Amino acid sequence: MTTSRRHGRLLVVQISESSATPPWLGSGNASNVKVWVRSVELYERFSYDLPTPGVTAIVGGNNSGKSTLLRQLQHQLMGLGPNVHDPVQVVSGVTPVQKGTADDFLSWFMQHATYTPSMTGTSESYFRVSGGSWQASTRNLARAWESGATLSSNLGPVAQSMVFYADAQNRLGAVGGVSHRDQPADTPTHPYHRFQDDVELLRKLNRLCERIFQKTLTLDEFSSTIKLRVGKVGIPAPARDQSQRSYREALAKLPLLEAQGDGMKSLLGLIIPIIAASHPTVIVDEPEAFLHPPQAFALGMALGEIARDSKTQIILSTHDRNLLGGLVASDAPLAVIRLNRVDDTGSASQLSHEQLRELWSDPVLHYSNVLDGLFHRLVVLAEGERDCRFYQAALDTHAELSAGSNDYPIPPPSDVLFVPSYGKDGMPRLAEVLRAAAVPVVATPDLDILNDRGKIQRLLSSLGADWSPLDKDYGIATQPFRQPSESVPLVHIREGLLLLINKKLEEDPNLLHDSDIKKELSLIIRARESRWSELKEYGVQAFNKGQSGPASQRLLTALSAVGVVPVSVGELERFAGNDFDVAKGKEWLPAALKAGIHRQPLAQAHIADILRSAQGLTGDLPGSEVVDRTED
């Protein structure tokens, strides 16, 4: 009699009539057997190589097609062709790769099915499922593997053990109990059976569980079904010929894993099958679902380590920078594919492992929120955190005031991320990283960025723009500021010195007048004597002299067209005007927001300039050619 049983994630062929496995059938190395995705084609236009082994993270905003991509990828990897029921075909092609010899594959197959010799007296052996509705001889299986034929057509139901697919909901139910095996020698049909057979697998699971949740799991083999409980029993498990009562009572006091919170169940519902079954390819939709940020980071690191150490390919979608950060920190080969979709128009881009490692090794980028930009439709780079918070408040107001009109911002405020660059010098590096993933970027530095030709050139280069058409107007616009400095009223110098001294005293009332302070005071004096300081004090009005005015307008218009929108009033604090009670410092932002400075015309005009610049960048990014799918 032939039966097929499926529990949890493992589908295993179970043959009741079994005999000793012949030596030749297990002569290969099952761990060599891999089925990976070498490359994927998206929207019939974008082709990307995936790490094999390693991790590929699919990111993008809501409704960009991430879950659809994973479903279609699994469908095509199994050899089932395109899914005609999806309104948009994200995956237009998959190139798989197989590793391992035919002997390796038969050895792998023996771990997922019970060997059965022919019942007709011939030398051939067969694997059958569901009373013979599917069967294949060992010879045909070996030939199919060597020919590279599709999984579904040649491996039947056992192909599901090659590719593990999990979404957020089915992971929650994957931690429940499972029936004991009918016979002691029966093949494992569930991860818990594998934990019975190989205690090292359970130890591996526990090491991860302790790291992430600071808790240990105990396999309960004494109940009517095999279960996992949370905690340690506290006394050794008895031998079979000893009394079990005290151990059973202590075991029963431990809470069941299936009774824990959704976060723990979802995470372990994903990790348990991966550890127990050694699937060559794992496809996971939103593994961070139900998890707190630290747990999402730990899960990302665990998935990366599994991919790296067990030579597994993991392909996942995520909305979480913490999980992405954990993947990068694991040092596993990692690529990020970013999807973008507007209505029926889709595009894709890839961020390579090398680019991600470079980002992670940069201390400023490492501790910034730049990775969050991968999940937004627009990133705005500003010089500091106060600038970002002020502009965010101004954008919220702009959306509120524009609601119901044609001027409502696209994308909406929730899809716009403001990232501090901690000065002008950090903007090019952030822009390069984000543009590599085809994230639209607008930089809004203080206006005095124009006092350094090299600095503004570097920023434009990072945004993919050519400086040469702007150089002439730049020279004309800035020519007055490059003249020898004139005598400056002492009152202007005093203002700068007082601001610096008050700031330093706020930081430390006992600060000494040392060489560092002297240097800063000297810089303040020189800055006040320089004509360039007028850009911060008066904004674009400082250009209104001769030909400087028209050239500056052309220059600022050209900069906006490529994603650079300097602060037209000079610097952040000038939005409040010179008569505002708080001139600078950490108290300025709360005072400005309380006074509603972000709602006033100057701030609103600046946000409108940023949004206009962003709208001009659509589709003008590396690797993000637009694909129109309106006919799908």
Solvent accessible surface area in square Angstrom, and as a share of the most:
residue,aa,sasa,rsa
1,M,163,0.73
2,T,27,0.16
3,T,46,0.27
4,S,43,0.28
5,R,52,0.19
6,R,136,0.49
7,H,53,0.24
8,G,44,0.42
9,R,28,0.10
10,L,0,0.00
11,L,14,0.07
12,V,0,0.00
13,V,0,0.00
14,Q,13,0.06
15,I,6,0.03
16,S,74,0.48
17,E,68,0.31
18,S,65,0.42
19,S,58,0.37
20,A,94,0.73
21,T,65,0.38
22,P,26,0.16
23,P,122,0.77
24,W,130,0.46
25,L,1,0.01
26,G,44,0.42
27,S,77,0.50
28,G,21,0.21
29,N,75,0.39
30,A,14,0.11
31,S,78,0.51
32,N,69,0.35
33,V,4,0.02
34,K,26,0.11
35,V,3,0.02
36,W,15,0.05
37,V,0,0.00
38,R,119,0.43
39,S,15,0.10
40,V,5,0.03
41,E,64,0.29
42,L,0,0.00
43,Y,3,0.01
44,E,115,0.52
45,R,139,0.51
46,F,12,0.05
47,S,80,0.51
48,Y,29,0.11
49,D,105,0.54
50,L,11,0.06
51,P,23,0.14
52,T,48,0.28
53,P,32,0.20
54,G,0,0.00
55,V,1,0.00
56,T,0,0.00
57,A,0,0.00
58,I,2,0.01
59,V,0,0.00
60,G,0,0.00
61,G,14,0.14
62,N,131,0.67
63,N,122,0.63
64,S,4,0.02
65,G,8,0.08
66,K,11,0.05
67,S,37,0.24
68,T,28,0.16
69,L,3,0.02
70,L,0,0.00
71,R,102,0.37
72,Q,0,0.00
73,L,1,0.01
74,Q,47,0.21
75,H,48,0.21
76,Q,31,0.14
77,L,9,0.04
78,M,13,0.06
79,G,30,0.29
80,L,97,0.48
81,G,24,0.23
82,P,85,0.54
83,N,32,0.16
84,V,129,0.74
85,H,161,0.72
86,D,23,0.12
87,P,102,0.64
88,V,8,0.05
89,Q,34,0.15
90,V,3,0.01
91,V,0,0.00
92,S,35,0.22
93,G,21,0.20
94,V,29,0.17
95,T,65,0.38
96,P,74,0.46
97,V,17,0.09
98,Q,52,0.23
99,K,92,0.39
100,G,35,0.33
101,T,83,0.48
102,A,14,0.11
103,D,75,0.39
104,D,11,0.06
105,F,0,0.00
106,L,11,0.05
107,S,11,0.07
108,W,11,0.04
109,F,1,0.00
110,M,34,0.15
111,Q,94,0.42
112,H,4,0.02
113,A,1,0.01
114,T,21,0.12
115,Y,17,0.07
116,T,4,0.02
117,P,41,0.26
118,S,13,0.09
119,M,116,0.52
120,T,109,0.64
121,G,75,0.72
122,T,82,0.48
123,S,108,0.70
124,E,22,0.10
125,S,2,0.01
126,Y,60,0.23
127,F,1,0.01
128,R,56,0.21
129,V,5,0.03
130,S,66,0.42
131,G,65,0.63
132,G,32,0.31
133,S,93,0.60
134,W,49,0.17
135,Q,89,0.39
136,A,15,0.11
137,S,5,0.03
138,T,4,0.02
139,R,124,0.45
140,N,80,0.41
141,L,1,0.01
142,A,17,0.13
143,R,147,0.54
144,A,13,0.10
145,W,12,0.04
146,E,124,0.56
147,S,86,0.56
148,G,44,0.43
149,A,37,0.29
150,T,66,0.38
151,L,7,0.04
152,S,34,0.22
153,S,78,0.50
154,N,43,0.22
155,L,5,0.02
156,G,14,0.13
157,P,37,0.23
158,V,0,0.00
159,A,0,0.00
160,Q,59,0.26
161,S,1,0.01
162,M,0,0.00
163,V,6,0.04
164,F,5,0.02
165,Y,54,0.20
166,A,0,0.00
167,D,45,0.24
168,A,21,0.16
169,Q,125,0.55
170,N,64,0.33
171,R,0,0.00
172,L,35,0.17
173,G,66,0.64
174,A,12,0.09
175,V,3,0.02
176,G,21,0.20
177,G,36,0.35
178,V,7,0.04
179,S,61,0.40
180,H,74,0.33
181,R,45,0.16
182,D,110,0.57
183,Q,108,0.48
184,P,134,0.84
185,A,100,0.77
186,D,20,0.10
187,T,16,0.09
188,P,19,0.12
189,T,0,0.00
190,H,9,0.04
191,P,3,0.02
192,Y,0,0.00
193,H,2,0.01
194,R,32,0.12
195,F,4,0.02
196,Q,58,0.26
197,D,88,0.46
198,D,60,0.31
199,V,81,0.46
200,E,78,0.35
201,L,37,0.19
202,L,23,0.12
203,R,125,0.45
204,K,67,0.28
205,L,0,0.00
206,N,21,0.11
207,R,133,0.48
208,L,14,0.07
209,C,0,0.00
210,E,75,0.34
211,R,109,0.40
212,I,12,0.06
213,F,23,0.10
214,Q,138,0.61
215,K,90,0.38
216,T,23,0.13
217,L,3,0.02
218,T,22,0.13
219,L,18,0.09
220,D,1,0.00
221,E,59,0.27
222,F,37,0.15
223,S,33,0.21
224,S,103,0.67
225,T,40,0.23
226,I,0,0.00
227,K,43,0.18
228,L,2,0.01
229,R,27,0.10
230,V,10,0.06
231,G,19,0.18
232,K,145,0.62
233,V,26,0.15
234,G,73,0.70
235,I,75,0.38
236,P,120,0.76
237,A,68,0.52
238,P,27,0.17
239,A,51,0.40
240,R,178,0.65
241,D,132,0.68
242,Q,109,0.48
243,S,93,0.60
244,Q,38,0.17
245,R,174,0.64
246,S,71,0.46
247,Y,18,0.07
248,R,105,0.38
249,E,86,0.38
250,A,24,0.18
251,L,4,0.02
252,A,69,0.53
253,K,168,0.71
254,L,25,0.12
255,P,69,0.43
256,L,42,0.21
257,L,0,0.00
258,E,69,0.31
259,A,76,0.59
260,Q,40,0.18
261,G,49,0.47
262,D,64,0.33
263,G,13,0.13
264,M,15,0.07
265,K,34,0.14
266,S,0,0.00
267,L,1,0.00
268,L,1,0.00
269,G,0,0.00
270,L,0,0.00
271,I,0,0.00
272,I,1,0.01
273,P,2,0.01
274,I,7,0.04
275,I,8,0.04
276,A,6,0.05
277,A,7,0.06
278,S,78,0.50
279,H,2,0.01
280,P,3,0.02
281,T,0,0.00
282,V,0,0.00
283,I,0,0.00
284,V,0,0.00
285,D,17,0.09
286,E,52,0.24
287,P,0,0.00
288,E,17,0.08
289,A,18,0.14
290,F,88,0.37
291,L,24,0.12
292,H,125,0.56
293,P,75,0.47
294,P,101,0.63
295,Q,38,0.17
296,A,0,0.00
297,F,72,0.30
298,A,16,0.12
299,L,0,0.00
300,G,0,0.00
301,M,60,0.27
302,A,0,0.00
303,L,0,0.00
304,G,0,0.00
305,E,31,0.14
306,I,10,0.05
307,A,0,0.00
308,R,92,0.33
309,D,95,0.49
310,S,41,0.27
311,K,111,0.47
312,T,5,0.03
313,Q,0,0.00
314,I,0,0.00
315,I,1,0.01
316,L,0,0.00
317,S,0,0.00
318,T,0,0.00
319,H,70,0.31
320,D,28,0.15
321,R,62,0.23
322,N,39,0.20
323,L,0,0.00
324,L,0,0.00
325,G,3,0.03
326,G,0,0.00
327,L,1,0.00
328,V,3,0.02
329,A,31,0.24
330,S,3,0.02
331,D,80,0.42
332,A,2,0.01
333,P,55,0.35
334,L,1,0.01
335,A,6,0.05
336,V,0,0.00
337,I,1,0.01
338,R,6,0.02
339,L,0,0.00
340,N,45,0.23
341,R,65,0.24
342,V,67,0.39
343,D,124,0.64
344,D,57,0.29
345,T,35,0.20
346,G,2,0.02
347,S,11,0.07
348,A,2,0.01
349,S,3,0.02
350,Q,47,0.21
351,L,0,0.00
352,S,37,0.24
353,H,49,0.22
354,E,120,0.54
355,Q,71,0.32
356,L,0,0.00
357,R,75,0.27
358,E,99,0.44
359,L,2,0.01
360,W,34,0.12
361,S,81,0.52
362,D,37,0.19
363,P,96,0.60
364,V,77,0.45
365,L,4,0.02
366,H,44,0.20
367,Y,178,0.68
368,S,8,0.05
369,N,42,0.22
370,V,2,0.01
371,L,4,0.02
372,D,33,0.17
373,G,0,0.00
374,L,2,0.01
375,F,23,0.09
376,H,36,0.16
377,R,68,0.25
378,L,1,0.01
379,V,0,0.00
380,V,0,0.00
381,L,0,0.00
382,A,0,0.00
383,E,27,0.12
384,G,18,0.17
385,E,100,0.45
386,R,78,0.29
387,D,15,0.08
388,C,10,0.06
389,R,149,0.54
390,F,1,0.00
391,Y,2,0.01
392,Q,57,0.25
393,A,22,0.17
394,A,0,0.00
395,L,2,0.01
396,D,70,0.36
397,T,5,0.03
398,H,26,0.11
399,A,10,0.07
400,E,105,0.47
401,L,110,0.55
402,S,10,0.07
403,A,68,0.53
404,G,90,0.87
405,S,56,0.36
406,N,162,0.83
407,D,106,0.55
408,Y,81,0.31
409,P,2,0.01
410,I,106,0.54
411,P,12,0.08
412,P,44,0.28
413,P,21,0.13
414,S,93,0.60
415,D,34,0.18
416,V,6,0.04
417,L,25,0.12
418,F,14,0.06
419,V,0,0.00
420,P,12,0.08
421,S,2,0.01
422,Y,117,0.45
423,G,24,0.23
424,K,32,0.13
425,D,103,0.53
426,G,20,0.19
427,M,0,0.00
428,P,20,0.13
429,R,59,0.21
430,L,2,0.01
431,A,0,0.00
432,E,83,0.37
433,V,10,0.06
434,L,1,0.00
435,R,33,0.12
436,A,24,0.19
437,A,1,0.00
438,A,7,0.06
439,V,0,0.00
440,P,21,0.13
441,V,2,0.01
442,V,0,0.00
443,A,0,0.00
444,T,2,0.01
445,P,0,0.00
446,D,12,0.06
447,L,0,0.00
448,D,24,0.13
449,I,1,0.00
450,L,0,0.00
451,N,64,0.33
452,D,54,0.28
453,R,92,0.33
454,G,27,0.26
455,K,45,0.19
456,I,0,0.00
457,Q,64,0.29
458,R,129,0.47
459,L,2,0.01
460,L,0,0.00
461,S,77,0.50
462,S,9,0.06
463,L,10,0.05
464,G,59,0.56
465,A,20,0.15
466,D,93,0.48
467,W,23,0.08
468,S,74,0.48
469,P,97,0.61
470,L,15,0.08
471,D,52,0.27
472,K,156,0.66
473,D,25,0.13
474,Y,4,0.02
475,G,18,0.18
476,I,50,0.26
477,A,0,0.00
478,T,0,0.00
479,Q,82,0.37
480,P,23,0.14
481,F,5,0.02
482,R,112,0.41
483,Q,77,0.34
484,P,113,0.71
485,S,71,0.46
486,E,114,0.51
487,S,116,0.75
488,V,38,0.22
489,P,74,0.47
490,L,145,0.72
491,V,80,0.46
492,H,62,0.28
493,I,20,0.10
494,R,146,0.53
495,E,77,0.35
496,G,2,0.02
497,L,43,0.21
498,L,88,0.44
499,L,48,0.24
500,L,21,0.10
501,I,72,0.36
502,N,79,0.41
503,K,113,0.48
504,K,40,0.17
505,L,84,0.42
506,E,106,0.47
507,E,113,0.51
508,D,56,0.29
509,P,105,0.66
510,N,125,0.64
511,L,73,0.36
512,L,138,0.69
513,H,117,0.52
514,D,64,0.33
515,S,85,0.55
516,D,96,0.50
517,I,24,0.12
518,K,110,0.47
519,K,135,0.57
520,E,58,0.26
521,L,32,0.16
522,S,44,0.28
523,L,84,0.42
524,I,44,0.22
525,I,65,0.33
526,R,135,0.49
527,A,49,0.38
528,R,36,0.13
529,E,70,0.31
530,S,35,0.22
531,R,30,0.11
532,W,42,0.15
533,S,26,0.16
534,E,40,0.18
535,L,0,0.00
536,K,59,0.25
537,E,32,0.14
538,Y,109,0.42
539,G,0,0.00
540,V,54,0.31
541,Q,131,0.58
542,A,10,0.08
543,F,2,0.01
544,N,103,0.53
545,K,110,0.47
546,G,74,0.71
547,Q,140,0.62
548,S,4,0.02
549,G,7,0.07
550,P,71,0.44
551,A,0,0.00
552,S,5,0.03
553,Q,124,0.55
554,R,125,0.46
555,L,2,0.01
556,L,36,0.18
557,T,96,0.56
558,A,34,0.26
559,L,0,0.00
560,S,30,0.19
561,A,68,0.53
562,V,41,0.24
563,G,0,0.00
564,V,0,0.00
565,V,9,0.05
566,P,10,0.06
567,V,0,0.00
568,S,41,0.26
569,V,22,0.13
570,G,0,0.00
571,E,11,0.05
572,L,5,0.02
573,E,15,0.07
574,R,47,0.17
575,F,6,0.02
576,A,19,0.15
577,G,37,0.36
578,N,118,0.60
579,D,141,0.73
580,F,44,0.18
581,D,141,0.73
582,V,39,0.22
583,A,61,0.48
584,K,76,0.32
585,G,29,0.28
586,K,143,0.61
587,E,96,0.43
588,W,1,0.00
589,L,2,0.01
590,P,70,0.44
591,A,29,0.23
592,A,0,0.00
593,L,51,0.26
594,K,188,0.80
595,A,58,0.45
596,G,15,0.14
597,I,8,0.04
598,H,23,0.10
599,R,106,0.39
600,Q,79,0.35
601,P,112,0.70
602,L,95,0.47
603,A,1,0.01
604,Q,22,0.10
605,A,54,0.42
606,H,3,0.01
607,I,2,0.01
608,A,19,0.15
609,D,45,0.23
610,I,4,0.02
611,L,8,0.04
612,R,149,0.54
613,S,4,0.03
614,A,8,0.06
615,Q,93,0.41
616,G,57,0.54
617,L,10,0.05
618,T,105,0.61
619,G,38,0.37
620,D,96,0.50
621,L,21,0.10
622,P,66,0.42
623,G,39,0.38
624,S,8,0.05
625,E,85,0.38
626,V,71,0.41
627,V,12,0.07
628,D,93,0.48
629,R,34,0.12
630,T,86,0.50
631,E,169,0.76
632,D,79,0.41
